[in-house]
């Protein structure tokens, strides 16, 4: 059994302060959007000086990256937990919707409009690929005989992001279709575009995904 190193009081305090800073950042994002995120404003809310806060996050982009990492990791963990509980691809899509509805700001930070001037580091992309890997695995467990399409021919040469070269391109295509259909409906729902239309958005979501399920 491997013993986890015990953090020093200073390390524990640093983790606590970073968590508090991120909480204030989320509150600011909910009010003004991620583009308006300001370390100076957060420092003022926390009764800190700017230089004191910079000891925990050296820049706005570093803080945004931490929030993005947390968001992707949270979603990846939610989908992995659903998979481990026996969820099929439809169940995974349901878990993704529950995750998004629980915190729309977190969803929009990673799947909404890009933040001007911000570029996410490569490691956030690798966490995002974990999400796709779980989805491809679930789709591969429900094989279906399909005719290749012109997009499949294109995808065959542009699937470096897929985790398993042995998975047929048609399977990767179906997983990609689930992914795009999921986020298409979720983005419209969370942005309020269904407001006033009075239909059950959960049923729309289910119908969109069921249309992709093997028959």
C-alpha positions as CSV (number, residue, x, y, z in Angstrom):
1,X,0.0,0.0,0.0
2,X,1.4,3.4,-1.0
3,X,1.1,6.1,1.6
4,X,0.0,9.5,0.3
5,X,2.4,12.2,1.4
6,X,0.9,14.5,4.0
7,X,0.8,18.1,2.8
8,X,2.5,20.7,5.0
9,X,0.4,23.5,6.6
10,X,1.7,25.9,4.0
11,X,0.7,23.6,1.2
12,X,-2.8,23.0,2.7
13,X,-3.2,26.8,3.0
14,X,-2.2,27.3,-0.6
15,X,-4.8,24.7,-1.8
16,X,-7.4,26.3,0.4
17,X,-6.7,29.8,-1.0
18,X,-6.7,28.5,-4.6
19,X,-10.1,26.9,-4.0
20,X,-11.4,30.2,-2.6
21,X,-10.1,32.2,-5.5
22,X,-11.7,29.8,-8.0
23,X,-15.0,30.1,-6.1
24,X,-14.9,33.9,-6.5
25,X,-13.9,33.5,-10.1
26,X,-17.0,31.3,-10.8
27,X,-19.2,33.9,-9.1
28,X,-17.7,36.6,-11.3
29,X,-18.1,34.5,-14.5
30,X,-21.8,33.8,-13.6
31,X,-22.4,37.6,-13.3
32,X,-20.2,39.0,-16.1
33,X,-19.0,36.1,-18.2
34,X,-15.5,34.6,-18.5
35,X,-14.1,37.4,-20.8
36,X,-14.6,39.9,-17.9
37,X,-12.7,37.7,-15.4
38,X,-10.4,40.1,-13.3
39,X,-7.8,39.0,-10.8
40,X,-7.9,42.6,-9.4
41,X,-11.7,42.3,-8.8
42,X,-11.2,39.0,-7.1
43,X,-8.4,40.3,-4.9
44,X,-10.7,43.2,-3.8
45,X,-13.5,40.8,-2.9
46,X,-11.1,38.8,-0.8
47,X,-9.5,41.9,0.8
48,X,-6.2,41.0,-0.7
49,X,-3.7,43.0,-2.7
50,X,-3.1,42.2,-6.3
51,X,0.5,41.0,-5.8
52,X,-0.7,38.8,-2.9
53,X,-3.2,37.0,-5.1
54,X,-0.7,36.6,-7.9
55,X,1.2,34.3,-5.7
56,X,-1.6,31.8,-6.2
57,X,-2.4,32.5,-9.9
58,X,0.2,34.5,-11.8
59,X,-2.3,35.7,-14.5
60,X,-5.9,35.7,-15.6
61,X,-5.1,33.0,-18.1
62,X,-3.6,30.7,-15.5
63,X,-6.8,31.0,-13.4
64,X,-9.0,30.3,-16.5
65,X,-6.8,27.3,-17.3
66,X,-7.3,25.9,-13.7
67,X,-11.1,26.4,-14.1
68,X,-11.1,24.7,-17.5
69,X,-9.1,21.8,-16.1
70,X,-11.5,21.4,-13.2
71,X,-14.5,21.5,-15.5
72,X,-13.2,18.9,-18.0
73,X,-12.0,16.6,-15.1
74,X,-15.4,16.9,-13.5
75,X,-17.2,15.9,-16.7
76,X,-14.8,13.1,-17.5
77,X,-15.2,11.7,-13.9
78,X,-19.0,11.9,-14.2
79,X,-19.0,10.0,-17.5
80,X,-16.5,7.4,-16.3
81,X,-18.6,6.9,-13.2
82,X,-21.7,6.4,-15.3
83,X,-19.9,3.9,-17.6
84,X,-18.6,2.0,-14.6
85,X,-22.2,1.8,-13.3
86,X,-23.2,0.1,-16.6
87,X,-24.5,3.1,-18.6
88,X,-24.7,2.6,-22.4
89,X,-24.1,5.5,-24.8
90,X,-27.6,6.9,-24.1
91,X,-27.0,6.7,-20.4
92,X,-23.7,8.6,-20.9
93,X,-25.5,11.3,-22.7
94,X,-28.0,11.5,-19.9
95,X,-25.1,11.8,-17.4
96,X,-23.6,14.6,-19.5
97,X,-27.0,16.5,-19.5
98,X,-27.3,16.2,-15.7
99,X,-23.7,17.5,-15.3
100,X,-24.4,20.5,-17.6
101,X,-27.7,21.4,-16.0
102,X,-26.1,21.3,-12.5
103,X,-23.7,24.1,-13.4
104,X,-24.3,25.8,-16.8
105,X,-21.5,28.3,-16.3
106,X,-19.0,25.4,-16.0
107,X,-20.5,23.9,-19.2
108,X,-20.2,27.1,-21.2
109,X,-16.6,27.7,-20.1
110,X,-15.5,24.6,-22.0
111,X,-18.2,24.3,-24.7
112,X,-19.3,27.9,-25.2
113,X,-17.8,30.9,-27.1
114,X,-14.0,31.0,-26.9
115,X,-12.5,33.6,-24.7
116,X,-10.8,36.3,-26.8
117,X,-7.0,36.2,-26.4
118,X,-7.0,33.0,-24.4
119,X,-5.4,29.7,-25.7
120,X,-5.8,26.6,-23.6
121,X,-2.7,24.5,-23.0
122,X,-2.3,21.1,-24.5
123,X,-3.0,19.2,-21.3
124,X,-6.6,20.5,-21.3
125,X,-7.1,18.9,-24.7
126,X,-5.9,15.6,-23.4
127,X,-8.5,15.7,-20.7
128,X,-11.2,16.5,-23.3
129,X,-10.0,13.5,-25.3
130,X,-10.7,11.3,-22.3
131,X,-14.4,12.2,-22.6
132,X,-14.4,11.2,-26.2
133,X,-12.6,8.0,-25.4
134,X,-15.4,7.0,-23.0
135,X,-18.0,7.8,-25.6
136,X,-16.2,5.8,-28.4
137,X,-15.9,2.9,-26.1
138,X,-19.6,2.9,-25.4
139,X,-20.5,3.2,-29.1
140,X,-18.1,0.4,-30.0
141,X,-20.0,-1.9,-27.5
142,X,-23.1,-1.5,-29.7
143,X,-21.8,-2.4,-33.1
144,X,-24.0,-1.6,-36.1
145,X,-23.5,-2.4,-39.8
146,X,-23.4,0.8,-41.6
147,X,-22.5,1.9,-45.1
148,X,-19.5,4.3,-45.2
149,X,-20.3,7.9,-46.1
150,X,-18.2,10.6,-47.8
151,X,-17.5,12.0,-44.3
152,X,-16.2,8.6,-43.2
153,X,-13.6,8.7,-46.1
154,X,-12.5,12.1,-44.8
155,X,-12.5,11.1,-41.2
156,X,-10.3,8.0,-42.0
157,X,-7.4,10.5,-42.5
158,X,-8.3,12.9,-39.7
159,X,-8.9,10.7,-36.6
160,X,-5.7,11.2,-34.7
161,X,-7.7,12.3,-31.7
162,X,-9.4,9.0,-31.4
163,X,-7.8,6.8,-28.7
164,X,-7.9,3.4,-30.5
165,X,-6.7,2.9,-34.0
166,X,-8.5,-0.5,-34.1
167,X,-11.9,1.0,-33.8
168,X,-13.7,1.3,-37.2
169,X,-14.0,4.8,-38.6
170,X,-17.8,4.3,-38.8
171,X,-17.8,3.8,-35.0
172,X,-15.8,6.9,-34.5
173,X,-18.2,8.7,-36.8
174,X,-21.2,7.6,-34.7
175,X,-19.5,8.6,-31.5
176,X,-18.8,12.0,-33.0
177,X,-22.4,12.3,-34.1
178,X,-23.5,11.6,-30.5
179,X,-21.1,14.2,-29.3
180,X,-22.3,16.9,-31.7
181,X,-26.0,16.1,-31.2
182,X,-25.5,16.1,-27.4
183,X,-23.9,19.5,-27.4
184,X,-26.2,21.0,-30.0
185,X,-29.3,20.4,-27.9
186,X,-27.6,21.2,-24.6
187,X,-26.1,24.5,-25.8
188,X,-29.5,25.7,-27.1
189,X,-31.3,24.5,-23.9
190,X,-28.8,26.1,-21.5
191,X,-28.6,29.3,-23.4
192,X,-32.4,29.7,-23.1
193,X,-33.3,29.3,-26.8
194,X,-36.2,26.9,-25.9
195,X,-37.8,29.5,-23.5
196,X,-41.4,30.1,-24.5
197,X,-41.6,27.1,-26.8
198,X,-43.1,25.1,-24.0
199,X,-42.0,21.6,-25.1
200,X,-40.2,19.2,-22.9
201,X,-36.5,19.7,-23.7
202,X,-35.5,16.5,-21.9
203,X,-37.8,14.5,-24.4
204,X,-36.3,16.4,-27.3
205,X,-32.8,15.5,-26.1
206,X,-33.8,11.8,-25.7
207,X,-35.4,11.7,-29.2
208,X,-32.3,13.2,-30.8
209,X,-30.0,10.6,-29.2
210,X,-32.4,7.7,-29.7
211,X,-32.3,8.4,-33.4
212,X,-28.6,7.5,-33.4
213,X,-29.0,4.3,-31.3
214,X,-28.7,0.9,-33.0
215,X,-32.0,-0.7,-34.0
